[in-house]
């Protein structure tokens, strides 16, 4: 915890005293994770239903592709945060 507004005593390892910015970025990443997770759950449910069919419909294939892209974007954002603020 910072001892005063925007100051660190070496405890945050690289945040350079800007904890508010870090918290805001983490909240955005968490929102992205939640949104992608909901989409993944929805797509998994639809995929199970379509599994009875030999081939996935093109609409479902497109939806799965978009979710995969969303998951990768979230991973990339987490990697950037880790590189920037990690220990």
Secondary structure, DSSP 8 states (H G I E B T S, - for coil): --SBTTB-SSSSSS-TT-HHHHHHHHHHHHHHHHHHHHHHHHHHHHHHHHTTSSS--HHHHHHHHHHHHHHHHHHHHHHHHHHHH--
